[in-house]
Amino acid sequence: MARYYGIDLGTTNTVVYEGAFQLPMDEEGEEEMTYSCVPKAFRSDVSNTISGLSMPSVLCIKNDPQDPTKKKMLVGVDAESNAGKGRNDAIFLMNTKRFTGRKDKFEGGYTALDVAVAFLDKCAEAIDQKRKVDKKKICVTHPASYNIFASVDTKRAAVQAGFKNVSVLEEPRAALLSFLYDRVENPDMREELFRKQEEKGGSLTVLVVDIGGGTTDVTVQTFRIRERRQDEEKDAIIFSDFFVEFMNRDAKDDQRHSQSNNYHCFGGMDFDLLAMKHLMLMVEKEYEKETGMSIEDMAANDYEGICGIVMRQAEEYKKKLSKVSREDLDEYEGPIHVAKLYGDYSMDIRLKGCDYVAWVADLCDNTADADCDAQLSVFGIVRETLRKSGYVLNDLSYVFVTGGMSQYLPIRYMLEEKFSGSDIEVCFSTIPTDDVARGAALFGNYFNLEMPATVLNTNYYLDNPCGEPFLLAKEGTMLPLQTQVKENFLEVTNPVEVVVSILSGDGPYSTNLRCLTHRKAELIYPDYRGTPIDVRYSISDDQQLSMDLIVHHKNKEDEVISVYDVEMKGETDGKRVYERGN
């Protein structure tokens, strides 16, 4: 029995899935490589590490009782239990993964890498206790927007947690594997796949929309499915007796290509936050009416606490609304209970479903309103992804919607309406919180499963203190990027060290240009200012940047400096680059 594990480090929950398969025996007692993997939710009750199949992605930083000068980090169930105690010595954080790959520090000096290691430690503990197997195969997912440093830090966190042979995979691509597994393994669904494939000229294109608590990931992918031929290698079988062949570019139009996008600042929390703002207006009005006092007169910490209570109530209302039928949605009226507003004073508010739907309508689709205040919407993100990939709506065969927010009925109705009248099938996941981890487990299970090349979703530059930044790789580049050399691009400006800054953005002088990392490396042989330096670099298929600086000393042999593993210095990570000339 072989087992592989997929881990989804989600904003709301961290989910572990197990992929296990049994290699059957042939008549001679030899293992056959024809197998079918059955992924299943991994359950563990070990130290309450993972409750059921997931643990809450909650981080708590509190005073260390053993040393008051230090801070202690708690994650998962342990962190959540502290939140329920109303502690005033603790800080609670969500969605820390948006800082992965950067040097930003939270309370106590912890970084996003430290947090990821802590969560993966819990996962490793549960896996070891439950299965007693060597942790050799693990696939950890990450948002599609992760830059090359964030992707590497995700892999680094898994290694530091004790896992070996770690692979990383974009979240929407993992969800796609879960979608395909169900349809290829089910004979009726498989027949429908083949029918659509024939109608579409021999390939299929799927748009995956993964709407989570704090992020939204979208990918568009073309592939073809065919039966395994008898003369093919048995150990290359994907999904039992069928091959799923992923394509970097559409054979019918070379301009169309696979594309993944992530919006780490848009998800279910945005719906809750917007609803909370509207609800607070109702709470403040009712509070002033009942008490004669303004709620804004409360101490700041009390007011912030009330906002937190109301936001949680908004989230609960959203969940209840997702269970209401389409016919009853507008007329639904549910309670909002705000407990202990001030002292023992509590309040109940009746909120109509039609009012809530109206509040968040622009977050579902704002594409028809050019003056809309909402910067992002679910359908706006879909359109942007299609634009970048070169596909149009009619190119799609399926739209697969997953993630916790896929259960929110107004989003479902909006997407169904957008694709009505076409032959595009809109599919909503039956296990929306599990798909990513499930697909990650499948990815590790199939020996020769090759996902299409990663496509860079931004431009990467190497800063030049003496001139214009050099374009290392442009948006849309298919990885891996083979070794490139830029001769005499840099020069020694400090006799004892070389500074390397990696930038990303739309252009070398664009307003969104940001510094991803700032690194310093000492010269073995100090040299004069102006000494020329060549830059040699490559980017692997898992977005790992390797870079060497070749210093052409005048009276000594060339010096090669590897800057990838040089420790980061400075606090420029993720911050906007200075305006040149100032």
C-alpha positions in Angstrom: 0.0 0.0 0.0 1.4 3.4 -1.0 0.2 6.6 0.5 0.6 10.2 -0.5 -0.6 13.3 1.2 -2.0 16.6 -0.1 -2.1 19.6 2.2 -4.1 22.8 1.5 -2.9 25.7 3.6 -6.1 27.6 3.3 -7.0 31.0 4.6 -9.9 29.6 6.7 -9.0 25.9 7.1 -5.9 23.7 6.6 -7.0 20.5 5.0 -5.2 17.2 4.8 -6.1 14.5 2.2 -4.7 11.0 1.8 -4.3 9.3 -1.6 -3.8 5.6 -1.3 -3.7 2.8 -3.9 -3.2 -0.9 -3.8 -1.1 -2.4 -6.5 -2.9 -5.6 -7.6 -1.1 -8.9 -8.4 -1.1 -10.6 -11.8 -1.2 -14.4 -12.2 2.5 -14.8 -11.5 2.2 -12.8 -8.3 3.9 -9.7 -9.7 2.6 -6.2 -8.9 0.7 -4.7 -11.8 0.9 -1.0 -12.4 -2.8 -0.7 -13.4 -4.4 0.8 -10.4 -7.1 3.2 -9.3 -6.4 5.7 -6.6 -9.1 6.5 -4.0 -8.4 9.8 -2.3 -10.0 10.2 1.0 -10.2 12.7 3.8 -7.6 12.2 6.4 -9.0 12.1 9.8 -7.1 12.3 13.1 -8.0 13.0 16.6 -4.5 13.2 17.8 -4.2 16.0 20.4 -7.1 17.8 18.6 -4.6 18.6 15.9 -7.1 18.1 13.1 -10.7 18.0 13.9 -12.4 15.8 11.3 -10.6 16.5 8.1 -9.3 20.0 8.8 -8.0 22.4 11.3 -8.8 26.2 11.5 -6.2 28.4 10.0 -6.1 30.6 13.1 -2.9 32.1 14.4 -2.7 33.3 18.0 0.4 35.1 19.4 0.3 35.6 23.1 2.6 36.3 26.0 4.7 33.3 27.0 3.9 32.4 30.6 7.4 31.0 31.0 9.1 34.2 29.8 7.1 37.5 29.9 9.7 39.1 27.5 8.8 36.6 24.7 5.7 35.8 22.6 4.3 32.3 22.1 2.7 31.2 18.8 -0.3 28.9 18.7 -2.1 27.6 15.6 -5.2 25.6 14.7 -7.5 24.4 17.5 -5.1 25.6 20.2 -5.3 29.2 18.8 -9.1 29.0 18.3 -9.6 27.9 21.9 -7.8 30.9 23.2 -10.0 33.2 21.0 -13.0 31.8 22.8 -11.7 32.8 26.2 -11.7 36.5 25.4 -8.0 37.0 26.1 -6.6 40.5 26.1 -3.0 39.3 26.0 -3.3 37.7 22.6 -3.3 38.8 19.0 -5.3 36.7 16.5 -4.4 36.7 12.8 -5.9 35.3 9.6 -4.7 35.1 6.0 -1.0 35.3 7.0 -0.1 33.4 3.8 -0.4 36.6 1.7 3.0 37.5 3.3 4.7 34.3 2.3 8.0 35.0 0.5 8.4 38.3 2.3 10.2 39.3 5.4 7.3 41.1 7.1 7.3 40.2 10.8 4.2 39.8 13.0 4.1 40.2 16.7 6.9 38.3 18.5 9.1 38.5 15.4 7.4 35.7 13.6 7.3 35.6 9.8 4.8 33.9 7.4 7.4 31.2 6.9 7.4 30.5 10.6 3.6 30.3 10.6 3.5 27.9 7.7 6.0 25.6 9.4 3.9 25.6 12.6 0.8 24.5 10.6 2.7 21.9 8.7 4.2 20.6 11.9 0.7 19.9 13.2 -0.1 18.1 9.9 3.1 16.0 10.2 2.2 15.1 13.7 -1.2 13.9 12.7 0.0 11.9 9.7 2.8 10.2 11.8 0.4 9.3 14.6 -2.2 7.9 12.3 -0.3 6.1 9.6 3.2 5.4 11.0 4.7 5.9 7.6 7.7 7.7 6.4 6.7 11.2 5.2 8.3 10.9 1.7 5.5 12.1 -0.6 3.8 15.3 0.1 2.2 18.0 -2.1 1.5 21.4 -0.6 -0.7 23.9 -2.5 -0.3 27.6 -2.7 -2.3 30.5 -4.3 -1.8 31.0 -8.1 -0.5 34.5 -7.4 2.6 33.4 -5.5 5.8 34.8 -6.8 9.0 32.8 -7.2 10.0 33.5 -3.6 6.6 32.7 -2.0 6.5 29.4 -3.9 10.0 28.5 -2.7 9.1 29.5 0.9 6.1 27.1 0.8 8.3 24.2 -0.2 10.9 25.3 2.4 8.3 25.3 5.2 7.3 21.7 4.4 10.9 20.6 4.5 11.5 22.4 7.8 8.4 20.6 9.1 10.1 17.2 8.4 8.6 16.3 5.1 10.7 14.9 2.3 10.3 14.8 -1.5 8.0 17.8 -1.4 6.2 19.1 -4.4 4.1 22.3 -4.6 1.1 22.9 -6.8 -1.1 25.9 -7.5 -4.5 25.7 -5.7 -6.8 26.0 -8.8 -4.8 23.3 -10.6 -5.2 20.9 -7.7 -8.9 21.6 -7.7 -8.9 20.8 -11.4 -7.4 17.3 -10.7 -10.2 16.6 -8.2 -12.8 17.6 -10.8 -11.3 15.4 -13.5 -10.9 12.4 -11.2 -14.6 12.3 -10.5 -15.5 12.5 -14.2 -12.9 10.1 -15.5 -13.5 7.4 -12.9 -17.3 7.6 -13.3 -18.4 5.8 -16.5 -21.4 8.0 -17.2 -19.5 11.2 -16.6 -16.5 9.9 -18.7 -18.8 9.2 -21.6 -20.0 12.8 -21.5 -16.4 14.0 -21.4 -15.6 12.1 -24.5 -18.7 13.4 -26.3 -17.9 17.0 -25.5 -14.3 16.4 -26.5 -15.3 15.2 -29.9 -17.6 18.2 -30.4 -14.8 20.6 -29.4 -12.4 19.2 -31.9 -10.4 16.8 -29.8 -9.7 18.8 -26.6 -11.5 20.3 -23.6 -11.1 23.5 -21.8 -12.1 24.0 -18.2 -12.3 27.1 -16.2 -11.8 26.5 -12.4 -13.0 29.2 -10.0 -11.9 28.6 -6.4 -13.4 31.1 -4.0 -12.1 30.8 -0.5 -12.3 32.8 2.6 -9.4 35.2 1.8 -8.4 34.4 -1.7 -9.9 33.7 -5.1 -7.9 31.5 -7.5 -8.9 31.0 -11.2 -7.3 28.8 -13.8 -8.2 28.0 -17.4 -6.7 24.8 -18.8 -6.9 22.8 -22.0 -6.4 19.0 -22.0 -7.4 15.8 -23.9 -8.4 12.4 -22.5 -7.8 9.1 -24.3 -7.7 5.5 -23.5 -4.4 3.8 -22.7 -3.1 1.7 -25.6 -1.8 -1.8 -24.8 1.7 -1.1 -26.0 2.2 1.9 -23.7 4.2 1.7 -20.5 2.1 0.6 -17.7 3.6 2.9 -15.1 2.4 5.9 -17.0 -1.3 5.3 -16.4 -3.3 8.2 -15.2 -6.7 7.7 -13.7 -6.9 4.0 -14.1 -6.9 3.1 -17.9 -7.0 6.7 -19.2 -4.5 9.4 -19.9 -5.2 13.0 -19.2 -2.8 15.0 -21.3 -2.5 18.7 -20.3 -1.6 21.2 -22.9 0.4 24.4 -22.4 -1.2 25.9 -25.5 -4.3 25.2 -27.4 -3.4 23.2 -30.6 -6.2 25.0 -32.4 -4.9 28.5 -31.6 -1.3 29.0 -30.4 -2.3 32.3 -28.8 -4.4 30.6 -26.2 -2.6 29.2 -23.3 -3.1 27.9 -19.8 -3.4 30.7 -17.3 -3.7 30.9 -13.5 -4.5 34.0 -11.5 -5.0 34.7 -7.8 -6.5 37.6 -6.0 -5.2 37.3 -2.4 -7.2 40.3 -1.3 -10.6 39.0 -2.4 -12.7 36.2 -0.9 -15.5 35.4 1.5 -14.1 37.8 4.1 -14.9 40.7 1.7 -18.5 39.7 1.7 -18.5 39.6 5.5 -16.7 42.9 5.8 -19.1 44.7 3.5 -22.1 43.2 5.2 -20.6 44.2 8.6 -20.3 47.8 7.6 -24.0 47.9 6.6 -25.1 46.1 9.8 -23.0 48.4 12.0 -25.1 51.3 10.7 -28.2 49.4 11.8 -26.7 48.5 15.1 -25.6 52.1 15.8 -29.1 53.5 14.9 -30.9 51.0 17.1 -28.4 51.4 20.0 -28.8 55.2 20.0 -32.6 54.8 19.8 -32.7 52.4 22.8 -30.1 53.9 25.1 -29.8 57.5 24.0 -26.1 57.1 23.6 -23.9 57.0 20.6 -22.1 53.7 20.0 -19.1 55.6 18.8 -18.6 57.0 22.3 -17.5 53.6 23.5 -13.8 53.0 24.2 -12.0 52.0 21.0 -11.3 48.5 22.1 -15.0 48.0 22.9 -16.1 49.4 19.5 -13.6 47.2 17.7 -14.9 44.2 19.6 -18.5 45.0 18.6 -17.4 45.2 14.9 -15.8 41.7 15.3 -19.0 40.3 16.8 -21.1 41.8 14.0 -18.8 40.5 11.4 -19.0 36.9 12.7 -22.8 37.3 12.7 -22.6 38.5 9.1 -20.7 35.3 8.2 -23.3 33.1 10.0 -26.1 34.9 8.2 -24.3 34.3 4.9 -24.1 30.6 5.6 -27.8 30.4 6.5 -28.7 32.3 3.3 -26.9 29.7 1.3 -29.4 27.1 2.4 -32.4 29.1 1.3 -34.2 28.1 -1.9 -34.0 30.5 -4.9 -37.7 31.1 -4.6 -37.5 32.1 -1.0 -34.3 34.1 -1.2 -35.7 37.6 -1.4 -38.4 37.0 1.2 -36.1 35.3 3.7 -35.8 37.2 7.0 -33.2 36.0 9.6 -32.0 37.2 12.9 -28.8 38.9 13.7 -28.0 38.6 17.4 -25.4 41.0 18.8 -24.6 40.0 22.4 -23.3 42.2 25.2 -22.9 45.4 23.2 -22.2 47.3 26.3 -22.4 45.6 29.7 -25.3 43.2 29.4 -27.1 45.1 26.7 -27.8 42.9 23.6 -29.7 43.4 20.4 -31.6 41.4 17.8 -31.9 42.7 14.2 -34.1 41.2 11.5 -32.3 41.2 8.2 -34.1 40.4 4.9 -32.3 38.3 2.3 -33.0 40.7 -0.5 -31.2 43.5 1.5 -28.1 41.3 2.0 -28.0 40.3 -1.6 -28.2 43.9 -2.7 -25.4 44.9 -0.3 -22.9 42.4 -1.9 -24.2 42.4 -5.5 -21.2 44.3 -6.8 -18.9 41.7 -5.3 -20.6 39.0 -7.4 -20.5 41.0 -10.7 -19.6 44.6 -11.2 -18.7 44.4 -14.9 -21.7 46.3 -16.0 -21.1 49.3 -13.7 -18.0 51.3 -14.7 -18.4 53.6 -11.7 -18.7 50.8 -9.2 -16.7 51.3 -6.0 -15.9 47.6 -5.7 -12.5 46.9 -7.3 -13.0 43.2 -7.7 -15.9 40.9 -8.4 -16.2 37.1 -9.0 -17.2 37.5 -12.6 -14.8 40.4 -13.2 -12.0 38.0 -12.1 -13.3 35.3 -14.5 -13.2 37.8 -17.4 -9.7 39.0 -16.6 -8.4 35.5 -16.5 -9.9 34.7 -19.9 -8.5 37.9 -21.3 -5.0 37.0 -20.2 -5.2 33.5 -21.5 -6.6 34.4 -24.9 -9.8 32.3 -24.5 -13.3 33.6 -24.8 -16.4 32.2 -23.0 -17.4 30.0 -26.0 -14.1 28.2 -25.9 -15.0 26.7 -22.5 -16.5 23.2 -22.0 -16.9 23.3 -18.2 -16.8 25.9 -15.5 -16.0 24.2 -12.1 -16.7 26.3 -9.0 -15.3 25.3 -5.7 -14.1 26.8 -2.4 -16.3 27.7 0.6 -18.0 30.6 -1.2 -19.2 28.4 -4.0 -22.0 27.5 -1.6 -23.2 31.1 -1.5 -26.4 31.0 -3.6 -26.2 34.5 -5.2 -22.8 33.6 -6.7 -24.3 30.4 -8.0 -27.2 32.1 -9.6 -25.1 34.8 -11.1 -22.7 32.3 -12.8 -25.6 30.1 -14.0 -27.1 33.2 -15.5 -23.9 34.3 -17.2 -23.5 30.9 -18.9 -27.2 30.2 -19.6 -28.0 29.6 -23.3 -24.6 28.1 -24.0 -23.4 24.5 -24.0 -21.0 25.3 -21.2 -21.7 23.2 -18.1 -21.4 25.0 -14.8 -20.5 22.4 -12.1 -20.5 23.2 -8.4 -18.4 21.1 -6.1 -20.0 18.7 -3.6 -16.9 18.9 -1.4 -15.9 22.6 -1.9 -13.6 22.8 1.1 -11.7 19.6 0.2 -11.1 19.8 -3.5 -7.7 21.5 -3.3 -6.2 19.0 -0.8 -7.8 16.1 -2.6 -6.3 17.2 -5.9 -2.9 17.6 -4.2 -3.1 14.0 -2.9 -3.9 12.8 -6.5 -1.0 14.8 -7.9 1.5 12.8 -5.7 -0.2 9.5 -6.5 0.2 9.3 -10.2 3.7 8.5 -11.2 3.9 10.4 -14.4 1.2 13.0 -14.0 2.6 16.1 -15.6 0.7 19.4 -15.2 1.3 22.0 -17.8 4.1 24.4 -17.4 3.6 27.2 -15.0 3.0 30.6 -16.6 4.5 33.6 -14.9 1.7 36.1 -14.0 3.9 39.1 -13.7 7.2 40.6 -15.1 10.4 40.1 -13.1 13.2 42.5 -13.2 16.8 42.8 -11.8 17.4 46.2 -10.5 20.3 48.2 -11.8 21.5 51.0 -9.5 23.2 52.7 -12.5 20.5 52.4 -15.1 17.2 50.9 -16.1 16.1 47.5 -14.5 16.7 44.4 -16.7 13.8 42.2 -17.6 14.6 38.8 -16.3 11.3 37.1 -17.4 8.1 38.7 -18.8 4.5 37.9 -17.9 3.3 34.8 -19.8 6.7 33.1 -19.9 6.4 29.3 -19.7 8.5 27.6 -17.1 11.1 26.3 -16.8 13.2 29.1 -18.1 16.6 27.7 -19.2 19.8 29.4 -18.2 20.2 32.9 -19.5 23.2 35.2 -19.4 23.3 39.0 -19.4 26.8 40.2 -19.9 28.3 43.3 -18.2 24.9 44.3 -16.8 26.0 45.1 -13.3 29.2 46.7 -11.9 30.9 46.8 -8.6 29.6 49.9 -6.7 30.8 48.8 -3.3 34.3 47.4 -3.0 33.3 44.7 -0.6 29.8 43.5 -1.5 27.3 43.2 -4.3 23.6 44.1 -3.9 20.9 42.3 -5.8 17.2 43.4 -5.9 14.5 41.4 -7.7 11.5 43.5 -8.8 8.1 42.7 -10.2 5.4 44.8 -11.9 3.9 45.9 -15.2 7.0 47.8 -16.2 10.4 49.2 -15.0 8.9 52.5 -14.1 5.3 51.5 -13.4 3.6 52.7 -10.2 3.0 49.0 -9.1 6.7 48.1 -9.3 7.7 46.3 -6.1 10.8 44.9 -4.6 10.4 41.2 -3.9 13.8 40.6 -2.3 16.9 42.6 -1.5 20.1 40.5 -1.1 23.7 41.3 -0.3 26.7 39.1 -1.0 30.3 39.7 0.0 33.0 39.7 -2.6 35.8 37.2 -1.9 38.2 39.6 -3.7 37.4 43.3 -3.1 37.7 45.3 -6.3 37.4 48.8 -7.7 34.2 50.5 -8.6 33.1 49.8 -12.1 34.4 46.2 -12.3 31.9 44.5 -14.7 29.6 41.7 -13.6 27.7 39.2 -15.7 24.3 37.8 -14.5 23.5 34.1 -15.1 20.1 32.9 -14.1 17.3 30.3 -14.6 13.8 29.6 -13.2 12.7 26.1 -12.5 9.2 24.7 -13.2 8.4 25.1 -9.5 9.4 28.8 -9.8 12.7 28.6 -8.1 15.1 31.3 -9.2 18.8 30.5 -9.4 21.2 33.3 -10.1 24.9 33.6 -10.3 26.9 36.8 -10.5 30.2 36.5 -12.4 32.6 39.2 -11.4 35.4 39.9 -13.9 38.3 40.9 -11.7 41.1 42.6 -13.6 44.1 40.8 -12.1 42.4 37.7 -10.7 40.3 34.8 -12.0 36.6 35.4 -12.4 34.6 35.2 -9.2 31.2 33.4 -9.2 28.7 34.4 -6.5 25.5 32.4 -6.0 22.9 34.9 -4.7 19.9 32.6 -4.3 20.7 31.2 -0.9 22.3 34.4 0.4 20.4 35.6 3.4 18.0 38.4 2.8 18.9 41.7 4.4 16.8 44.9 4.7 13.1 45.3 5.0 12.2 46.1 1.4 10.3 42.9 0.7 6.9 43.6 -0.9 7.3 47.4 -0.6 7.0 49.8 -3.5 10.3 50.6 -5.1 11.5 54.2 -4.7 10.7 56.6 -7.5 13.8 56.8 -9.6 15.4 60.2 -9.9 14.3 61.3 -6.4 
